[in-house]
Amino acid sequence: MKKIIFSLILLFLAVEYLYAFQVQEEKPDYTTLLFVRHAERAEDGTRNPPISEEGQKRAVNLFHEIDDNFDVVAIYSTAYKRTQMTATPTADSLGLEITEYGFDDLENFLSGLILEYSGKAVLIVGHSNTTPRLINMVLGREEFEQLQEHDYGDLFIVRSLEYGMGSVEVGKF
């Protein structure tokens, strides 16, 4: 009798384990979008300045923060020198190309990223006004305002299963 009860308990536990594993396997993967503002810019009197020495150090820090915590498979940046230079250490170290994005159809851009990179992480480098806007679009709510001129080093980690619905954490780099 004890053997029968013990066998039934083992069978019950096995069924529960397999059910839990199956439910976990069927759960869809969210996309992790890593939004950053470009690193500190050098003041060279132009409309398209590079990043400063301090910004170059921060760009390297970005790579280390990302490499230690995320499996980035794609990098997007605007066409400006400062965003490109911020993304370059990460792209070079991971062997990835930097893909430029514009502002013509942001909803399709963001929803496309979420669908294409499901279960993966993507780095998106922008500006003080565009980064919060993009984050808010993915979240589906107005949570972030334009960054201040001196705001550098924020890493916005947005996880989303679909455009307009997501969660966010803010880290540093």
N, C-alpha and C positions, 0 to 999 in steps of 0.2 A: 504494500500500500504506500509506503514511504517513497519507493521508487517511482510509482505512478505520479504522486503529487510533485515530486522533484522534477520529473520529466515534463509535467504540465507547466510548472513554473518556468523552466528553461524555454519551453516552446513559446509561452506568452512573452517572455523577455525578448526572444529572437524576433518574433513578429513585430513587437513594438520598435525594436531597433531598426528593422528593415523598413517599416513604415516611416519612421523619422528620417531615415537616410533618403528614401524616395521623395518625401516632401521637400527636403533640402535640395535635392538634385533638380527638382522641377521649378524651384524658385528662380525667377529671372535675375540676371546680373545687371546691376546698375553701371552706368558710365561715370567715371570720375573725371571731372573737368577741373584742372588746376589753373586758376586765373591769377595773374600777377600784373602789376603795373611795372613798366620798365624801371630799371635801376637809375640812380642819380645821373642826371645829364650834365655834361660840360657846357658851360656858357661860352659859346664861340661866336655869338652874334648872328647866327643863322636861324632859319626856321626849322632846320633839320639837324640839330646838334648830335654828336656822339655821346656816349656815357663817359663820366669822369673816371679817374682812377678809383675813387671810392665805389662808383657804380660797377666797375670791372670786378672788384673784389666781391661785391654783392652778387653779381651774375654767377661767379664761381660758387658762392655759398648756395645759390639757388640750385645748381646742379647737385651739390652734396645733399641738400635737404630732400630733393626729389629722388635721387639715386638710393638713398637710405630707406625711403618710405613708400615709393610707388614704382610701378612698372610702366613707365611712359612709353607709348608706342608711336606717338605723333606729336609734332610741335607746330603751332600756328602763331604767326606774328603779323602785325601791320607792316607796311613797307618802310617805316621810318628807321633811321640808323639806330636810335636808342632802343627800340624794341628788338630789332634784329640782333644788336650787340648783347642785349640781355639774354636772349635765347641761345646765342651761339655756343657758350661753354657746355650747355646741356646737350645741344644737338651734336656737337663734335664728339663729346664723350660717349654718347649713346649710339653714334653712327646714324643719326637721323637727319633728314632734310627739314629745313624750315619752310613751311607752306605759308604764303602770304594770304591774308584775308582782308576783305574790304567791308564796307558798311551798306552795301546796296540791298541785300536781302538777309538780314541778320536772323530772322526766324528760321528760314530754311537752312542757313549755315549751322545754327545751334542744334536744331532738331536733327539735322543730318549727322552731326558729330555724335549725338546721343545714340542714334541708331547704328551708325557704322562702327563705333568703338565700344559697344556693349561689353561689359566685363573688363574693360581696359581703362587706362589713364591717358589723358591728353593735356599737354601744357598749352595755354593760350596767353600770349603776352600782349598787353594793351596799354592804355593810357589812364590818366587820373579820372577822366570823364567817361571813357568807354568801358573800362573794366567793371565798375559798379553797374552800369547799364546792362551789360551782357549777363552778369550774375543775376540781376533782378528778372531778366527775361527768362532765364532757365528756371528760376525758382517759382515764377508766376506771381510774384508779389514785390512791392517796393520795400526792400529791406536796407539797401545801401545807397548812400548819397555820394556825390562826387568826392574823390579823395582830395585832401589838402595838398598844397604845393610841396610840403615837407614830408608827406606820407610815402615812405618807401619801405619795402621789405615785408609787406603783407602777402601771405599766401592763402588764397581763398579756395578751399577744397569743397567743390560742389558735387554731390552725388545725385544722379537722376536716372529714373527709368524712362521718363518721357518728358518732352518739352513742356514747360509750365508747371512742373511739379518736381521739387527737389529739396535737399537739405544742404546746409552749409556749415563748415567749421572754418575758423580763421586761425592760421598759424603764422609763423615768421620765418624768414630766410635771410 
